[in-house]
Amino acid sequence: MAKVLILGTVGAATGIAAVPLVVGALGFTAGGIAAGSLAASLMSSTAVAGGGAVAAGSTVAVLQSIGAAGLGAAGTGVAGTIGAVAGTLFALF
């Protein structure tokens, strides 16, 4: 049982820390979307599909928000929960 608790906790912390790092590595940064990045490609595709605009609440908009401001309370909760579940499942195998 201690192994499950420990790996669940480590998983939660890893999930919370990893999301902003991964989002930044994709090119969603505090200064905007990085030129030539995967984020720029996604934004271009989304804008073309949206008739020249990126809709509020779209995946690109949400990822850019995380890149610019970090995870909010809800995002932290989701990332922590997913990480905890992954850590717990890892402990069971």
N, C-alpha and C positions, 0 to 999 in steps of 0.2 A: 504493500500500500504506500509506503514512503517513496518508492521509486515512481509511482504514478503521480504523487503530489509534486515531487521534485521536477519531473519532466514536464508536467502540466504547467508549472510555474515558469520554468525555463522557456517553454514554448510560447507562453503568453508574452513574456518580456521580449522574446525574439520577434514575435509577430508585430508588436508595437514598434520596435526599433527598425525592423526591416522595411515596412511599408514606405516611409519617407525616403529611405535610401534607394529603394528600387524605383520609386516614382522619379526621383532626381536623376538616376542613371538613365532613365528613358528619355530625359530631356525636358521634363516639367520642372522648371527652376523658379526660385524667388524672383529672378529678373525677367521671367517670361519663358516662352518656349524656345529652346536652344535651336539655332539654325542647323539644318542637316541631320537632326536627330530623328529617332522614331516618333517622338512627340510631334515634330513638325510635319512628318508624313501623315500621321493620324489627323492632325488638325486640318491639313489640306484636304484629305479625303472627306472629312466631316463637313467642311465648308462647301465643297463641291456638291455633296449630297443635300446640303441644307440651302442651296441656292445662293451661296456666298457668305453665309453666316454660320457661326457655331452656336447652337441653341444652349441657353442656360439649362443646367441640369444634365447635359449630355455627358458621356463618359470623358470626353476631352476636357470639358469644363470642370468636372469634378476632380480629375487628376491634376489639372493646372492649379486648382484651388489648394489641393494638398501640397503641391510643389511650392506654392507661394507662401502658404500660411501654416502648413503642417496639418496633422490630424486634429479634428475637433473631438469633443467628448464622445460623440456617437461613433466616429471612426476609430478612436482609440479602443472603445469597447468591442467593436466588431473585430478589429485586428487582434486584440488580446484573446478574445473568445476563440477565434479560428486557430491561433497559435496554441492555446491551451488544449484544444481538442486534438490538434496534430501531435502535440507532445504526449498527451495521454494515450493516444492510439499507438504511438511509437513505443511507449512503455509496456504496452500489453503484448507486443510481439517480440 
